[in-house]
Amino acid sequence: MMGPDVKLRDFSQDHRALALNTATLGHNLEGHGAGWSPEQVIDACAERGFGAIAWWRREIGERAIEIGERMRSTGLEVCGLCRSPFLVGPLAPVERQVIMDDFKASIDMAQALGSSCLTLVVGGVIENSHSQRESLNEVAQIVAEMAPYSYKAGVKLALEPLNPVYGGNRSCLVTVRDAVDLCDQIDHPAVAIAIDVYHVWWDLLLGESLLEAGADRIAGYHLCDWLADTTDVLLDRGMMGDGVADLKHLRAQVEAAGYDGYCEVEIFSANNWWKRDPAEVLDICVERFRSVC
């Protein structure tokens, strides 16, 4: 359990640990958001004192090196890239080689950007298997096969457990406990986990699992909120402070495990935040990060 002497980092006057995941502006899905270019996003984040940006592959295209260099010229870091292909389940490609080729391409893009990690969303339960365990074992085999390549590229593979509501199609990996077990099973320094408030806010065993994981195996911490009356479990995330998650306690558990990296705002919000002026969204991210996170 988290000890009583854990001292949270103070973001009230210094928000350099704040990072933007560009999904917060709608850039992860075609047809959403205001359509800002990567250059506009970089300049706006730098102007507001963000420390880093995590990108989505669809907006990077063939410009990974160029965008990475532009970021570093403004003092920003690339803290992540979303994401790997689905590795198993109904949304994954049918052919194993197609999965592996796309997995490798995502690592190559992360390396070209200069990203510290690649987020893995592993996919749902294998069709007709009716077995979460079998699905997780297949995930372990695929990630173990790709881990040496990622290690050589200098990219951490961050297994992200998703909220159990996605277990059938998007992620058979639904708890941090299972993510730590996968790390143990794969046993490779390139493999870590990413912690997202949206997916773990309910988990009363989170602190224990994170302590077992240890700082070296926590590659990212993602911020948002869970709205009490959410209308869509995928595209109706809340801005920090608008929902029911105990944000400071969650961060205390992450930091008690030794994590001292970026806190990355990642909000999927098709009917609210994605419809707003991106400048307004970024300003509110800064204000909420300094006051409620």
C-alpha positions in Angstrom: 0.0 0.0 0.0 1.0 3.6 -0.5 3.0 4.9 2.4 2.0 8.0 4.4 5.1 9.9 3.5 4.5 10.1 -0.3 4.9 13.7 -1.4 3.2 14.6 -4.6 5.0 16.8 -7.2 3.6 20.3 -7.0 2.1 21.4 -10.4 0.3 24.4 -9.1 3.1 26.8 -10.1 5.1 24.6 -12.5 3.4 22.6 -15.3 6.4 21.5 -17.3 5.4 17.9 -16.6 2.2 18.4 -18.6 2.0 16.6 -21.9 -0.6 16.7 -24.6 -1.9 13.5 -26.4 -3.3 14.9 -29.6 -6.4 12.8 -29.3 -7.5 15.6 -27.0 -7.9 17.7 -30.1 -9.6 15.0 -32.0 -6.6 14.0 -34.1 -7.0 10.3 -33.6 -10.1 9.9 -35.8 -10.8 11.2 -39.3 -13.4 14.0 -39.5 -13.0 15.2 -35.9 -11.3 18.2 -34.4 -10.4 21.6 -35.9 -7.8 20.1 -38.2 -4.7 21.8 -36.8 -1.5 20.9 -38.4 1.3 19.3 -36.4 3.1 22.7 -36.6 0.2 24.5 -35.1 -0.1 21.9 -32.3 3.7 22.1 -31.5 3.7 25.9 -31.5 0.6 26.2 -29.3 1.9 23.7 -26.8 5.3 25.3 -26.6 3.7 28.7 -26.1 1.7 27.4 -23.1 4.6 25.7 -21.5 3.8 22.0 -22.1 6.7 19.7 -21.8 5.9 17.1 -24.4 3.4 15.8 -27.0 2.2 12.3 -27.8 1.1 11.8 -31.3 -1.1 9.4 -33.3 0.3 7.6 -36.3 -2.4 8.9 -38.7 -1.2 12.5 -38.3 2.5 11.7 -38.6 2.4 9.9 -42.0 5.8 10.2 -43.7 6.9 13.2 -41.6 8.2 11.6 -38.5 11.8 12.9 -38.6 10.6 16.4 -39.6 8.0 16.6 -36.8 10.5 15.3 -34.3 13.1 17.8 -35.2 10.5 20.6 -35.1 9.5 19.6 -31.6 13.0 19.5 -30.3 13.7 22.9 -31.8 11.0 24.4 -29.6 12.2 22.5 -26.5 9.4 19.9 -26.5 9.9 16.2 -26.1 8.0 13.3 -27.8 6.6 11.3 -24.9 4.7 8.7 -26.9 3.2 7.4 -30.1 -0.2 5.8 -30.4 -0.3 3.1 -31.2 0.5 -0.5 -32.2 -1.9 -2.4 -34.3 -4.4 -4.6 -32.4 -2.5 -7.9 -31.9 -5.4 -10.3 -31.2 -9.2 -10.3 -31.3 -11.9 -9.3 -33.7 -10.3 -5.9 -34.7 -6.8 -7.4 -35.4 -5.7 -8.3 -38.9 -6.3 -11.9 -39.8 -2.8 -12.7 -40.9 0.0 -12.8 -38.3 2.5 -11.4 -40.7 0.4 -8.3 -41.4 0.3 -7.7 -37.6 4.0 -8.1 -37.3 4.8 -5.9 -40.2 2.5 -3.1 -38.9 3.9 -3.5 -35.4 7.4 -3.1 -36.8 6.3 0.0 -38.8 4.9 1.6 -35.6 8.2 1.0 -33.8 10.1 2.5 -36.8 7.9 5.6 -36.7 8.4 6.0 -32.9 12.2 5.8 -33.4 12.1 8.4 -36.3 10.1 10.8 -34.1 12.4 10.3 -31.2 9.6 9.0 -29.0 10.4 7.4 -25.7 7.6 4.8 -26.0 5.0 3.2 -28.2 1.6 2.5 -26.7 0.3 -1.0 -27.2 -3.5 -1.6 -27.3 -3.5 -5.3 -27.6 -6.9 -6.2 -28.9 -9.8 -8.2 -27.6 -10.5 -11.8 -26.8 -9.6 -14.1 -29.7 -12.7 -15.0 -31.6 -14.3 -18.3 -30.7 -11.7 -18.9 -28.0 -13.9 -17.6 -25.1 -10.6 -17.3 -23.2 -9.0 -14.1 -21.9 -6.0 -16.2 -20.7 -5.4 -17.7 -24.1 -5.7 -14.3 -25.7 -3.2 -12.8 -23.2 -0.8 -15.6 -23.9 -0.9 -14.9 -27.6 -0.3 -11.2 -26.8 2.8 -12.2 -24.7 4.2 -14.2 -27.6 3.8 -11.4 -30.1 5.2 -8.7 -27.8 8.1 -11.0 -26.8 9.0 -11.5 -30.5 9.0 -7.8 -31.2 10.7 -6.7 -28.0 14.3 -7.1 -29.1 13.6 -5.0 -32.2 12.1 -2.3 -30.1 14.9 -2.4 -27.6 17.4 -1.9 -30.4 15.4 1.1 -31.7 15.4 2.6 -28.2 11.6 2.5 -27.9 9.7 1.2 -24.9 6.6 -0.9 -25.6 4.0 0.3 -23.2 1.2 -2.2 -22.5 -1.9 -0.2 -21.7 -4.6 -2.1 -19.8 -8.0 -0.8 -20.9 -11.2 -0.5 -18.9 -13.0 -3.9 -18.7 -15.8 -2.5 -21.0 -13.4 -3.0 -23.9 -12.4 -6.5 -23.1 -14.3 -8.1 -25.9 -13.0 -6.1 -28.9 -10.3 -3.7 -28.0 -8.3 -5.1 -25.1 -8.3 -8.5 -23.4 -5.8 -6.8 -21.0 -8.0 -5.0 -18.5 -6.1 -4.6 -15.2 -2.7 -3.3 -14.2 -2.3 -6.5 -12.3 -2.5 -8.5 -15.5 -0.2 -6.0 -17.3 2.5 -6.5 -14.6 2.0 -10.3 -15.0 2.6 -9.9 -18.8 5.7 -7.9 -18.1 7.0 -10.7 -15.9 6.0 -13.4 -18.5 7.8 -11.5 -21.3 10.7 -10.5 -19.1 12.4 -8.0 -21.4 13.6 -4.5 -20.6 11.8 -3.0 -23.6 8.4 -3.9 -22.2 6.6 -1.7 -19.7 3.1 -0.5 -18.9 1.1 2.7 -19.4 -1.4 3.9 -16.8 -4.5 5.8 -18.0 -6.9 7.3 -15.5 -9.9 6.4 -17.7 -9.0 2.7 -17.5 -7.8 2.3 -13.9 -9.7 4.9 -11.8 -11.9 2.1 -10.3 -9.1 -0.4 -9.5 -8.7 -0.7 -5.7 -5.6 -2.8 -6.2 -3.9 -0.2 -8.4 -1.3 0.9 -5.8 -0.2 -2.6 -4.9 0.2 -3.5 -8.6 2.2 -0.4 -9.4 4.5 -1.0 -6.5 5.2 -4.4 -7.9 5.8 -3.0 -11.3 8.3 -0.5 -10.2 9.4 2.8 -11.8 11.4 1.2 -14.6 8.2 -0.6 -15.9 5.9 2.5 -15.8 6.3 4.2 -19.2 3.5 6.7 -19.0 0.6 8.2 -17.1 -2.5 9.5 -18.9 -5.0 12.0 -17.6 -8.7 12.6 -18.2 -11.8 11.9 -16.1 -14.7 9.4 -16.0 -18.0 11.2 -16.3 -20.6 9.8 -13.9 -23.3 9.9 -16.7 -21.1 9.1 -19.7 -23.0 8.7 -22.9 -20.3 6.8 -24.9 -17.7 4.6 -23.3 -15.2 5.4 -26.1 -15.8 9.0 -27.1 -17.2 10.7 -24.0 -14.2 11.1 -21.6 -14.2 14.0 -19.2 -11.8 16.9 -18.7 -9.9 16.5 -15.5 -12.1 17.6 -12.6 -15.4 17.1 -14.4 -15.9 13.4 -13.4 -15.7 11.0 -10.5 -12.0 9.9 -10.5 -9.8 10.7 -7.5 -7.1 12.3 -9.6 -4.6 13.3 -6.9 -4.9 9.9 -5.2 -4.4 8.1 -8.5 -1.3 10.2 -9.2 0.0 9.6 -5.6 -0.1 5.9 -6.3 1.7 6.2 -9.6 4.4 8.4 -8.0 4.7 6.2 -4.9 5.8 3.5 -7.4 8.6 5.8 -8.5 7.2 7.4 -11.7 8.3 11.0 -12.2 7.6 11.4 -15.9 5.1 13.3 -18.0 1.4 13.4 -17.2 -0.3 13.2 -20.6 -3.8 14.6 -21.2 -5.7 12.2 -23.4 -9.4 13.0 -23.8 -11.7 11.4 -26.4 -14.7 13.7 -26.6 -16.6 13.7 -29.9 -19.5 15.9 -28.7 -17.7 18.3 -26.4 -14.0 19.0 -26.3 -13.4 18.0 -29.9 -15.9 20.7 -31.0 -14.2 23.5 -29.2 -11.4 25.8 -30.3 -8.1 23.9 -29.7 -6.6 27.0 -28.1 -9.4 27.0 -25.5 -8.9 23.2 -24.9 -5.2 23.7 -24.3 -5.7 26.6 -21.9 -8.2 24.6 -19.9 -5.8 21.6 -19.8 -3.2 23.8 -18.2 -5.6 25.3 -15.7 -7.0 21.9 -14.7 -3.6 20.3 -14.5 -2.4 23.0 -12.1 -5.5 22.9 -9.9 -7.0 19.4 -9.8 -4.5 16.8 -10.9 
